[in-house]
Amino acid sequence: MDDKEMNGNGKRPFTNSRQIRRSNDHQFLKMVIFTLVVVGSLIIALFYGPAAVLTALPFLLGGAALIAVPYWLLKGIEWLMTRYNGGS
């Protein structure tokens, strides 16, 4: 391990596992919504034609909302807890 990778006392650098988890959760949410809406629309277009995508798109977006809204509600609750509990 290089000196650049170590902190001042020669130990490994501190990792912020909460920040890493938040970043991973957010990336996973984006991948799931992308897969649901875009890939789902492409599959529907391939099997049923482009006109069927117009019918299915509101349902795909509704499914994405059913995933995203609880996620953002929980993130908001987590933000409120860290704000009012002193960051613990």
C-alpha positions as CSV (number, residue, x, y, z in Angstrom):
1,M,0.0,0.0,0.0
2,D,1.4,3.4,-1.0
3,D,1.9,6.3,1.4
4,K,-0.9,8.1,-0.5
5,E,-3.4,5.4,0.4
6,M,-2.6,5.6,4.1
7,N,-3.6,8.2,6.5
8,G,-1.2,10.1,8.8
9,N,-0.6,7.3,11.3
10,G,0.2,4.6,8.8
11,K,-3.1,2.8,9.0
12,R,-5.6,2.2,6.2
13,P,-7.8,5.2,5.3
14,F,-11.2,5.6,6.8
15,T,-14.1,4.4,4.7
16,N,-17.5,5.9,4.9
17,S,-19.6,2.8,4.6
18,R,-22.9,4.8,5.0
19,Q,-22.0,7.0,2.1
20,I,-21.0,4.0,0.0
21,R,-24.3,2.3,0.9
22,R,-26.3,5.4,-0.1
23,S,-24.5,5.6,-3.4
24,N,-25.0,1.9,-4.1
25,D,-28.7,2.1,-3.2
26,H,-29.2,5.1,-5.5
27,Q,-27.4,3.5,-8.4
28,F,-29.4,0.3,-7.9
29,L,-32.7,2.3,-7.9
30,K,-31.7,4.0,-11.1
31,M,-30.8,0.6,-12.7
32,V,-34.1,-1.0,-11.6
33,I,-36.2,1.9,-12.9
34,F,-34.3,2.0,-16.2
35,T,-34.7,-1.7,-16.7
36,L,-38.4,-1.6,-15.9
37,V,-39.3,1.4,-18.1
38,V,-36.8,1.3,-21.0
39,V,-36.2,-2.5,-21.3
40,G,-39.8,-3.2,-20.6
41,S,-40.9,-0.8,-23.3
42,L,-38.5,-2.3,-25.8
43,I,-39.7,-5.8,-25.1
44,I,-43.3,-4.8,-25.4
45,A,-42.5,-3.0,-28.7
46,L,-40.7,-6.1,-30.1
47,F,-43.6,-8.5,-29.2
48,Y,-46.7,-6.3,-29.7
49,G,-45.6,-3.4,-31.8
50,P,-45.0,0.3,-31.1
51,A,-48.6,1.1,-30.5
52,A,-48.7,-1.2,-27.5
53,V,-45.9,0.8,-25.9
54,L,-48.2,3.8,-25.6
55,T,-50.7,1.6,-23.8
56,A,-48.1,0.0,-21.5
57,L,-46.0,3.0,-20.7
58,P,-48.3,4.5,-18.1
59,F,-48.3,1.2,-16.3
60,L,-44.5,0.9,-16.5
61,L,-44.1,4.4,-15.1
62,G,-46.6,3.6,-12.4
63,G,-44.6,0.6,-11.4
64,A,-41.5,2.8,-11.3
65,A,-43.3,5.2,-9.1
66,L,-44.3,2.3,-6.8
67,I,-40.6,1.6,-6.4
68,A,-39.3,5.1,-6.2
69,V,-41.8,6.7,-3.9
70,P,-41.2,4.4,-0.9
71,Y,-37.5,4.7,-1.5
72,W,-37.6,8.5,-1.4
73,L,-39.9,8.4,1.7
74,L,-37.4,6.2,3.5
75,K,-34.5,8.4,2.4
76,G,-36.4,11.4,3.7
77,I,-37.0,9.8,7.1
78,E,-33.3,8.8,7.2
79,W,-32.4,12.4,6.5
80,L,-34.7,13.7,9.2
81,M,-33.3,11.3,11.7
82,T,-29.8,12.3,11.0
83,R,-30.7,16.0,11.1
84,Y,-32.6,15.9,14.4
85,N,-30.6,13.2,16.2
86,G,-27.3,14.9,15.7
87,G,-26.0,12.8,12.9
88,S,-26.0,9.5,14.7
